[in-house]
């Protein structure tokens, strides 16, 4: 059983904390596509009542992270090829722009941090750890995009990551890849060189190449 979700001293509601925990699990691919959830099961797993479980599910469904059928059945989404292509197009629009906006603030400490994270990416890939790969890969991108100081744009990108999480898990679990994404190296090189066109191209290629494999 997971640690109980309780209100913090600051007064954060239990449903908000539960929402964030479930959101992170879905985004990182800890749940496969079509995985069924129940309010009772969520409540038992996280030590909360039905009310916060219901509210957390409602919020995640509104973000496209969960699907609720007319009968009330709750599952993670199973994306069609058309939906995957749409989400890939959104990543191709949003993420190169975020990277370009981050470039003027890409100091050496940030580049060193990204290099370290990329080492973690390589390590988890070598272990064929699909969830670890998704988590570390998103940390690489989020760490860069935070420097863009464009919170609304980053929130949109994270919503796309959230919707793709389970499907990404299915993909990388199936591929069993043992080599890290090579485009991270070109992203780091473009950051060091202050090369905005090269950075945009590297990010766009990185975020769309894997998604093309999803739509096969």
Secondary structure, 3 states (H helix, E strand, C coil): CCCCCCCCCCCCCHHHHHHHHHHHHHHCCCCCCCCEECHHHHHHHHCCCHHHHHHHHHHHHHCCCEEECCCCCEEECCCCHHHHHHHHHHHHHHHHHHHHHHHCCCCHHHHHHHHHHHHHHHHHHHCCCHHHHHHHHHHHHHHHHHHHCCHHHHHHHHHHHHHHHHHHHHHHHHHCCCCCCCHHHHHHHHHHHCCHHHHHHHHHHHHHHHHHHHCC
